[in-house]
């Protein structure tokens, strides 16, 4: 394996051959309010897609979400299987390009690309102990990057300029990553996410009746978990198209329950509520949290299929 021989001796010692793996926990970033420049860090565009770990072995690619659910993306899988070498694991996001009309999570559009940002395993060898930039270099050298595969490269700008560009161009934000960071199978402060607007996942606990000519429902009643408590965070009634209103109403109607699932629920609407089992995870963008712990000006972004409801907690910068 030429790539292994070309590594510096001190890096080669970090690489080890391991049995084939069907699952590994992904590395997750920590939300931060910090905005900074630092030569020890690189900055990447924060993608607005679905996270997938992809396991390629024996001519088959298996794409798994963070909650280990397999989704098929034949064009992406075929391109990965055609890569030089075998028995590798990559980490990335399935994203949809600007050529699509509407939001993909609403319209059910076909994925346009798989944006790969990390390498965990190559030719049967665990490379997670290599520094981030060494793993990036292996991705550049060993893989062919053409549609629908793209490599997420560090931005040319430093941290402050990268963040400013992200917000001006309407991106979700910026990922800051330490150049020397190893791939940890947990949430880490070696990766930081800097968001341009507040955005996170919530769990649907109910919905309100529609008014006027609106179809489906009026607003989602959403919350998050705090230990065993399911906490009401507010209602979100914007960001839906007619198709999504109909589809979500059909799903929610099928899982209705007679009582509220919220265990901490100050500020709930007093009438027109319908309760559902807390099974649906959605993403919402909002201006800020109010002093009462509710969302200010939330809007619906999309349904999340890659997170379990009990994983959804209130994200706090650290």
Secondary structure, DSSP 8 states (H G I E B T S, - for coil): -HHHHHS-HHHHTT-EE----S-----EEEE-------TTEEEEEE--SEEEEEEEETTEEEEE-TTS-B---HHHHHHHHTSSSSSEEEEEEEE--TTSSS-HHHHT----EEEEEEEEEETTEE-TTS-HHHHHHHHHHHS---TTEEE----SS-HHHHHHHHHHTT-SEEEEEETT----SSEEEEEEEEESSEEEEEEEEEEE---TT--S-S-EEEEEEETTEEEEEEEE--S--HHHHHHHHHHHHHTEESS---SB-TT--SSSEEEE-S--EEEEEESEE-TTS-EES-EEEEEESSS-GGG-------
